[in-house]
Amino acid sequence: MDPYALKTLNAERRARRAAILVTDLGDGRDRIVREGDQVAGELGAAIAKAFRLGNSGSVEAEGRTFFLNAYLPQPRLVVIGAVHISQALAPMAKIAGYPVEIVDPRAAFATSDRFPDVALHAEWPEDALKRQPLDSYTALAAVTHDPKIDDFALKAALDANCFYVGALGSRKTHAKRVERLLALGATADQIARIHAPIGLDIGAASPAEIAVAVLAQAIQAFRSRGLESKGAAA
């Protein structure tokens, strides 16, 4: 690999940004494509798919053969609220390959007894997210049902362009939430990205079932990145 390409890839990794090393197998030349860079034609479509799925491999495009080496940050899940849903969600997300962090200023809820082997932050989201900022490879689920805890985190997730943002509550509750987020400076387009009520509509009733619905919705959002504007399915 070209030393400059290696240096660029390492910089993108440190910043938790996705990049693909595109190598022309005909002449050996390679280049770095960052997520969001515009690449036209068949090669562009193949690169977009590699960013979405994270798969490396050879592709045929424009009569040439390329090898796409995809480097994607590991997606992670930040849960606002150390509640019963979170207790079921954390181990399931871990199995699915999503490191989990739980943030809740209520120290009586955010305990290692209730959440063994989970990164816990018994503090306000304003403080926890300052140290570990959100990014586009983070999913955020706000499940405290308390605006004093959830609202800041939701606004931060929208500003960071998190790939998934979900919030617990009924449509009536969400309508009030929308008013508060607008007052905080969020735009209508940003707010439209919030999944509320949270989770896929599978008729979930118990905390564990809601956790299944939330995780499924987050995975769906991650694997369909870039398809929204095309109106296509994964």
RATA-V171242 format. One record per pair of residues at least 24 apart in sequence whose ideal C-beta (glycine too) atoms are under 6 Angstrom apart, sorted by the first residue. I is the first residue (numbers start at 1). J is the second residue. Records with the same first field share a line. If there is no record, write none. Layout:
# RATA-V171242
I = J + J
This chain:
# RATA-V171242
5 = 30 + 32
8 = 32
9 = 71
16 = 73 + 135 + 137
18 = 51 + 72
19 = 71
20 = 47 + 50 + 68 + 70
21 = 69
22 = 66 + 68
23 = 67
24 = 66
25 = 65 + 67
26 = 64
48 = 226
52 = 225 + 226
73 = 137
75 = 137 + 222
76 = 138
77 = 139
78 = 138 + 140
79 = 141
80 = 125 + 142 + 144 + 150 + 153
81 = 143 + 144
82 = 109 + 110
83 = 143
84 = 207
85 = 143 + 207 + 210 + 211
88 = 207 + 208 + 211
89 = 211
90 = 118
92 = 215
93 = 215
103 = 128
125 = 152 + 153
126 = 152
129 = 156
134 = 160 + 162
135 = 160
136 = 161 + 163
138 = 162
139 = 164 + 218
140 = 165
141 = 166 + 214
142 = 167
143 = 168
151 = 180
155 = 184 + 186
158 = 186 + 190
163 = 221 + 222 + 225
164 = 218 + 221
165 = 193 + 194
166 = 195 + 198
167 = 194 + 196 + 198
168 = 198
